[in-house]
């Protein structure tokens, strides 16, 4: 399938999830994240959920990571410049919902890409090699290019499904190191 076909297919599958199913998926993904990765005292980039798109509740990961002395930053995007910066997330009081439904910090300390140990990456679909399909604006691909080679890129997938191959992958598409699904962790060579 093409990237656009995959986007439509998986957005439809997400819409069909009940609140209970989404909550169970979120709980499972949080548990697997902490049982599979050493996140204590790390610098972590974490996206916050766009509720209308039924994204995984990553607030659970934030709460647990902070209790382990991790520094967690969340993205703030600028659709005018197509840039995404990461701002230290210390309190939900920092947040406002953007016109696109994205919870973003109004203010806070910016953390440069090269300082992160782990970046949790949103996705709609992924293949068996670690190539992902996002919403199509390229914010994460541009951000991941700036990260240190030691940084781990970890996708979060609502479903235990991997495509054989995604049509239209290009050199600008950054491959992930791992992907967490509701039932397991998949690492890519």
C-alpha positions, 0 to 999 in steps of 0.5 A: 500500500502507498503511504496515503492508503496506509494513513487512511486505513489506520486512521479509520481503524483508530476511529473504531477503537472504543475508549476502553480499548484505547486505554488498554492499549495505552497501559500496555504500551507504557508497561512495555516501554519501561520493561524494555528500555532503561529510561531512568535519568535519560533525556526523552522526547515524547509526543502528547496525544491528539485526542481527536485522532485517538492517539496513545495516552503518553501522559502515562509514560511522562508521569513514570519517566519523571518519577525516574528522574528523566527529563521529558520534552514535548514538541511544539511545531511551527507550521509556518517554518515546518520546524519542531522544537522540543520544550521541557515538560514540567507541568500540564499547566504549561500546555495549550491545545493548538488549532490542530488539536496538539497539546503543546507547551506555551513556554519552557526551556528548549532542549536541542535535538543532539541532547536526547537519549530516546525519542518516542515517535508517533506513527500510523503504520510501520513496516518490518524494516522500521520505516514509518508512516506519520501524518505526512508533514515530515516534522519528525524526519527533519527532527530525527536527522538532528539527533545524536547517533546514540539516540534511540528512535522508538515508534509507538503503534496502536496495532500489532501489525507490520507492513511487508514494505511501504511504497514510496519510502525515500532517503528523507524517511528516517528508520526507527530503532524499535517499535512498541505495540500493545503486545510486544517490542520489535527491534529493527537491525 
